[in-house]
Amino acid sequence: MNPQKVRNGPNFMQQLNKKKHVDCALSSNSDSSDDEVDEIVAIKKDVQKQRFSVSAEAYGQFNKKENFKAKFIPKSKEQSERIKQRMQAGFMFSALNEKEIEIVVGAMEEKIFHKAEYVIKQGEEGNVLYVVDTGELDCFKNYGKGDVLLKTYYPGESFGELALLFQSPRAASIIVKSDKAILWQLDRETFNLIVKEASIKKRQQFETFLENWDLLKEIKDPYDKLKMSDALFEKQYKKGDVILQQGQKSQEIFILEQGRVSVNKNNQTLFELTKLGDYFGDQSIVAGTLESFSYVAEGDMKLMYIPKKSYSSTLKEIESTLLKNIQTKYGKYQ
Ligand SMILES: Nc1ncnc2c1ncn2[C@@H]1O[C@@H]2COP(=O)(O)O[C@H]2[C@H]1O
């Protein structure tokens, strides 16, 4: 079954809003009725309340963190290294420092599941998050008319974080697709004290940008947009810095937040990128070719970027649009 074809039920926010699990991007809805507008206002208030309680909780947890004695499950060196590798492949853990990574690795517990087994059942209470070590798992959601396949999880990806972030029932079901799946399970307490704060901060930091980034219009599921913030990072550049060199293979897709970036070929400026959401590095990552242009910072600026390794779990869904855009943006200069 192709997840793209079956993903057409109510969106994640609509589902969450009903249950008041709210802390994600409100998708804009131009044909909202008055009732819907009222509902959106109410939801926005909920979001603010939720944010306040999240930061209050984080604040209150500062002392707890000092005294926190993390669960520790002995592992071989090889196992610890493998967990670290898997954690690096995903982005749920990207904001952690070395000490925090050690604590999380220590607390992880190996769990083995077999084909067709439920790892998570929609509607149940959830106390753990999973990182996929080996195997493949399908994620289904029942919007009231039977299960809809949303996506397949592969090694390095994680799931089950929503119940921990929002203290809500499981929002979807996860079932083993391969013969066997080895997963690393992380308990709620370690997640809350070590991972949650950083993850929530990051999701809030990029939420507004992701709501307004035109390119993402085709990504209908707000959960996917929200997850994209986990894969976004920032880098600082000074006026005159060559961000990306003609003839190179980019390791990132860069995205403009503010400022100007000139696009140059053979030392001649062709045009400038100036709009929020303008992006580059796509020739390497989306089309798999060398970059045909150099990109230079025209002032001191911060750029956002999505690392190459995160492309398939963030933007691949809109690959045909990205490819079309490469042609429109650069075709006449090739
Ligand atoms: N569109 C989606 N809506 C809700 N959950 C999703 C979606 N896609 C993937 N998931 C994952 O499915 C998991 C089910 O358990 P949780 O609600 O704890 O966390 C959920 C997410 O990690």
The ligand as an SDF file (V2000), in Angstrom:
LIG
                    3D

 22 25  0  0  0  0  0  0  0  0999 V2000
   -0.0460   11.6560   11.5500 N   0  0  0  0  0  0  0  0  0  0  0  0
    0.2190   11.1580   12.7670 C   0  0  0  0  0  0  0  0  0  0  0  0
   -0.5930   11.4230   13.7830 N   0  0  0  0  0  0  0  0  0  0  0  0
   -0.3430   10.9290   14.9970 C   0  0  0  0  0  0  0  0  0  0  0  0
    0.7160   10.1490   15.3160 N   0  0  0  0  0  0  0  0  0  0  0  0
    1.5650    9.8720   14.3500 C   0  0  0  0  0  0  0  0  0  0  0  0
    1.3480   10.3490   13.0420 C   0  0  0  0  0  0  0  0  0  0  0  0
    2.3600    9.9090   12.2830 N   0  0  0  0  0  0  0  0  0  0  0  0
    3.1460    9.2010   13.0800 C   0  0  0  0  0  0  0  0  0  0  0  0
    2.6850    9.1590   14.3530 N   0  0  0  0  0  0  0  0  0  0  0  0
    3.3530    8.4460   15.4830 C   0  0  0  0  0  0  0  0  0  0  0  0
    2.4940    7.4280   15.9910 O   0  0  0  0  0  0  0  0  0  0  0  0
    2.6440    7.4320   17.3900 C   0  0  0  0  0  0  0  0  0  0  0  0
    1.5350    6.7680   18.1930 C   0  0  0  0  0  0  0  0  0  0  0  0
    1.8160    6.9590   19.5830 O   0  0  0  0  0  0  0  0  0  0  0  0
    1.9790    8.4600   20.1130 P   0  0  0  0  0  0  0  0  0  0  0  0
    0.6890    9.1610   19.9870 O   0  0  0  0  0  0  0  0  0  0  0  0
    2.6260    8.4560   21.4430 O   0  0  0  0  0  0  0  0  0  0  0  0
    3.0300    9.1160   19.0480 O   0  0  0  0  0  0  0  0  0  0  0  0
    2.6880    8.9260   17.7010 C   0  0  0  0  0  0  0  0  0  0  0  0
    3.6730    9.3810   16.6610 C   0  0  0  0  0  0  0  0  0  0  0  0
    4.9810    9.1110   17.0870 O   0  0  0  0  0  0  0  0  0  0  0  0
  1  2  1  0
  2  3  1  0
  2  7  2  0
  3  4  2  0
  4  5  1  0
  5  6  2  0
  6  7  1  0
  6 10  1  0
  7  8  1  0
  8  9  2  0
  9 10  1  0
 10 11  1  0
 11 12  1  0
 11 21  1  0
 12 13  1  0
 13 14  1  0
 13 20  1  0
 14 15  1  0
 15 16  1  0
 16 17  2  0
 16 18  1  0
 16 19  1  0
 19 20  1  0
 20 21  1  0
 21 22  1  0
M  END
$$$$
